[in-house]
């Protein structure tokens, strides 16, 4: 399994999404876009998540 390009952490009601592609200076890819969309959709559907950053 490859390293994730988007890291996800939740503390209380805040979910933090972090770009994680240090070898490429976090340059944005279509894979990252798909992952971010999925994570934001998941956060929106999770009542315990009040904010995403």
C-alpha positions in Angstrom: 0.0 0.0 0.0 1.3 3.4 -0.9 1.5 6.3 1.6 -1.7 8.4 1.7 -1.6 11.7 -0.1 -4.2 13.2 2.3 -3.9 12.7 6.0 -7.1 12.8 8.1 -7.3 13.5 11.8 -10.3 14.3 14.1 -10.0 16.0 17.4 -13.4 16.5 19.1 -15.7 17.9 16.4 -12.9 19.2 14.1 -11.6 17.1 11.3 -8.3 18.2 9.8 -7.3 17.2 6.3 -3.6 17.6 5.4 -2.0 17.4 2.0 0.9 14.9 2.3 3.1 14.6 -0.7 6.4 16.0 0.6 8.6 14.5 -2.1 6.7 16.6 -4.6 6.3 19.7 -2.4 2.6 18.8 -2.0 1.8 19.5 -5.6 -1.9 18.8 -6.2 -3.0 15.7 -8.2 -6.3 14.4 -9.4 -5.9 11.6 -6.9 -5.7 14.1 -4.1 -8.8 16.0 -5.4 -10.8 12.8 -5.4 -9.6 11.9 -1.9 -10.4 15.5 -0.6 -13.9 15.3 -2.1 -14.5 12.0 -0.5 -13.3 13.1 2.9 -15.3 16.3 2.8 -18.4 14.4 1.8 -17.8 12.0 4.7 -17.3 14.9 7.1 -20.6 16.5 6.0 -22.4 13.2 6.6 -20.9 12.8 10.1 -22.9 14.5 12.9 -19.9 14.4 15.2 -17.9 16.5 12.8 -18.8 20.2 13.1 -15.9 21.6 11.1 -13.3 20.5 8.5 -10.0 22.4 7.9 
